[in-house]
């Protein structure tokens, strides 16, 4: 074994240094500035005078081996053989000469990939596993992403929004997902149905009782067998009991809906990070195209694009115009279910008497 060969790492992420483009390694931490020549293309300039051009294309999160090989072949032929996958499942190619950018973009578009997703665009939707991999999905997050991005592809290809828009979706209420300017999440509307014949053989009952965030589950004897029962007055239909106890089935074709939340933001560039808030609930979980949820997301984006100021994120736009006007602009009803009535929500209540119009 060569002395300079890197020892294998048994856990954690591999060392990214070995996968970096040589120009990136050479100028690591020494970049002077970067700019945005066109949608889908970034240019970084180092103090040494070196330049590196990055071309970003949208791909699905779950890639088959044939598509992955096609993407790698494009990288070998038109780029320098180095690629990078972003958090939102986009692939990025790096080249050191501007003359190689257009041939690379043409090759990607001829293969059916869309170049974009940079600067003031609608980014690729960050999503969870869905029906293919997850063991507890209430919907197919991957399918929601496909159907919505088919409708929003021009906003991904161009950079015409007031600021960058991050969308997320999740196929359950408790595990994956994340903050986003707009989030499309599953919403269970009824407590779980318990198969008492299976609980004793499948579930570790103390763990299931401890898992409930509102203490709505307790041990019980049903038909002479150890089982569990749910206090439906306390249950918030979150589905946390279902992963450790599959006999407590909560997914339901009729009663598992979609909900849309807006205003989540991790950044603290111009203000504090913000939690997302519910704006639409009870949306039909209607595969394979989810037209009702897609229509609402498009209305929100249209109102944001027309009404926000330059560089305002979605949460900043809503904060400026106020929630009453937001609901008017997006043509959504405001109901009692939008009011935060959780027992621990005293810190989040709006105690001000100031009303914005």
N, C-alpha and C positions, 0 to 999 in steps of 0.2 A: 504493500500500500504506500502510495506517495506520501511524503511527510506533510505536504501542504494541502492534502485533501481534507475537506471539512468533515468532522465527525457527525454522524447522523443524530438528529434531535428526536427523541422518542415521544415528546409531547409538545404542544404549542405550535405556533406558526413557524414555518421555515424562515431562514434568514433571507430577507428580500434582496439583499445586496447582489446576490448571484443572478437575479433575474432582471436587474436594471440595465437599461441601455448604457453602453460605455460612456456616452457623452454625459448622461445623468450622473454616473459614478464619478467621472472626472470633475464635474462642477458641483458636486453635492454641497449644499449650503452656501453656494457662491453665485446665486442668481441675482441679476441686477433688476430685471423687470420682466413682466409678461404682458401680452396684449391678446386681442381677440380679432384676428383678421376677417373672419367670416363664421357663420354658425357652424358648429361642429369642429372648429379648428382653433387651437391655441398655439401661441408662439412664446417660448421662453428664451431670454437672452442672458447669458452669463457675463460676469465681469471679464472673463478671458476673451470675450468676443464670440464664443461658440453659440450657436442657435440650435434649438430643437423644436420641431413642429409636431404637435400631437393632433391626431385625427380620431374623433370619437364617433362610434356607430352604435345604434341600439340593438341589443340582442335579448332573447328571452332568458330568464334566470335558469331554467332547467334545459340544458343543451343536450341534444343527442350527439353521438360521437361523429356522425357524418357532417353535421353543421360545424362542430368544433374543428374538424380536420380542414374543412373549407376555409374557415376563418384563419387557421394557421398557415394554410397554403398561400392565402392572400398576403399575409404578413411576411412570409419568406420571399415571395416574388416581388412585391411592391414596396415593402418596408425593409427594416433591417433585421427582421426575425425576432423582435421583442414586442410583447403585448402586455397589456395591463387591464384587468377587469375592475371596474369601479363597484362601489357599494350598491349601486342601482343597476347592476348587471349590464352595464355598457362595456364595450371593448374599446381600448385605445391603442393606436399604433403610433410609434415614434419614428420620425425621419429627421435627418440633419440638413436637408436641402429643400428649399421651397419648390423647386421644379418637380419634386416627387409627390407633392401633395395632391395635385389634380389627378394624376394617373391612379393613385391609391383610392381616392374618392370614387372615381369612375368604376374601378374594379369592385368596390363594395356595393355600389348602387346596381351594377349589372348583376351581382349575385343576390340582390333582393334586400340588402340591408340599408337602413336609413341613417344618414349622417346628420348629427345634430346634438341636442341636449346640453348645450353650453350657454353660458351667460343668462340672459333674460328669456329663458324658454321654460316650457313645461317639461320637467325632467322625467325620465322613465320611472314608472311607478314602482316603488319598493314594496315587495310583497313576500308573503309567507309561502309555505309549501303547498297547501291545498290538497286536493284529493289524491295526488300522486304519491306523496311521501308522508303526510301527517296522519296520525292515528286518531285525531279527535276533530276533524274539520266540520264546521257547520256550513261552509260554502267552499267553492273552489277559487282561492285567491288568484291563482295563475290565470284562470278563465276570465275573472273580472278584469285583470290587467290587460289581457289580449283584447277583449271587447271594447274597453275604454280607450286604449291606445290606438285602435283602429280609427276611432272618432277624433282623437286628439293629435294625430300624427303630424299635422301641419304646424301645430304649436310646438312640437318637439323639433321639427326640422328648421323652424325659424326662431328668431329671438325678438319677438314683438310684445312680450308681456312687460308690465311695469318693473317687475323684478323676477327673480327665479321662483318657480313654483314647485314645491316638493309634494308629491302625492304618495300615500301609502295605502295598503289594504291588508286585512288580516282575516283568516278563516275561522278564528275562534276569538273569545273575549278575554283570554287570560294569559296566553303564552307569548306568541310572536307579535309582530307589528311594531309601531313606533310613532313618534310625533311627526306630524306633517302639516303643511298648509291646508291640505284637504286629506282626510282619512276616510276610507270606506271599510267599515268593520261589520262583522256579524253581530246580530242582536237577538238573543234568545228571549222569548216573551212568556214562556211557561216553565214551571219547575220541572225537574227531571222525573221521568217515569221509572220506577224501580221494579226490577225483576227479582223478587224476593227469593226465588228458588236458587239463584246463582250467587247472591251476595256473600254467603258464608264461605263458599269455595273459591271465590275470585278476589274478594276485597279484604284488605287489612283495615278493619273497621275503625280502630283508634286513629289511624292516619287520615282516613276520610273525614272523620269528625273534626280533627284538628285543621284540615285543609279549608273548611268553610270560613270565609272572612266575616260572616255575620252570625255565626253560631246557630245556624238553622238546622243542623243535622245532629241526630242523637241515635244511640243504639236502641234497638227494639227487637222484640220477639214476634215474628209473624208466622202463623200456622205452625208453631212449635219450632221454628228455625231461627237462628241468630240472623238479624238483618239490620236495616237502618230505616229511619223515617225522617221526613223533611217537614219542618214547620213552614208552611207556605205563606204565613203572614210575615215571616222574616226573610224568606228567600228572595234574592235579588236576581235570580236567573243568570248567574255569571258562568256556570258550567265548570267551576273549579273542582267539583266533586267527580266529574266524569272521567278525567284521565286516570286517577288511581282506582276508579271503580266503574268499569264499563257497564255493569248492569244498571247503573244510574244514568240511563240514556236521556240526553237533553236535546240532541239534534232532532229536528222535526221538519218535514217538508213543508208543513203549513205554518208552523209557529216560529220557526227560525227566520228572522228577517235581516235586512241590512239597515245600517244607520250611517249617517254622514256627519263627520265632525270637522270643524274648521279652526284655524288660528293657532295651531301648534307651531312652535318655533324654538329650536335649540340655540340659535345665535343670540349673542348679546352685543352685536355691533352697534345698534342704535337704541336699544332698550333691553329690558330684562327678558330672559326666556319665558315663554308662555305655554300654558296648557291648552290643548284643543277643547272646543266646546261643541255640544250637540246642536245641530241645526235641522236635521231631518231624521225621523225614526219610522219604523214600520214599513220600510221600502221592500217591495216583493223581492225575495231571493229567487230570481227567475233566470236560471241558466237556459241556454248557453250564451246568451248575449247581454243579459241584465240591462234591458233598455231603460227601465225606470231610473235606476241609479245613475246610469250614464247621462241621461237627460238632465238630472239635477246638477251633476258635476259640471256639465257644459254651461248651465245657466250661471252657476257661481263664477266660473272662469270668465264668462262674457261680461258680467257685471264688474268684476275686478279689473279686467282689461280696460273697460270703458271709463271706470270711475276712479281708479287709484292714481296717485301721483307717481312720477318717476322715482324708482327705487324703493317704493313702499312695498313691504311684504303684506301678505293677506291679513295677518293679525293687526298690523299697523293701520291698514286701510279701514278695517272694521272699527278699531279703536277711535279713529278720527271721525267717522261718520255716525257712529253709534249703532247699537244692535237693532233698535226699531227700524231705522232706515235700511240696514242690511237686509232684514227680512222682506222689506218692501222691494228692494232692488232685485233680489233673487226669486221673488214671487213664491215664498214659502210661508206656510201658516205658523204663527207662534202659538204654542199650546201649553197647557199646564205641565206637560212632561219636560219642557225645557227649563223649568225652575229647579234650582238646586235645593232639594229638600233633605238631603242626606244628613243624618244626625251629627256627623263630625264636620259639617260644612260651615260652621259659624265663621271660621277664618276666611272663607271664600265668598261670603255674602257681600253684595254691594250695598254698603250702609249709607252711601251718599244720597242726598235728595236731589242731586243735580241730574237733569234729564237733557240729553242731547238730541237734536233734530237734524 
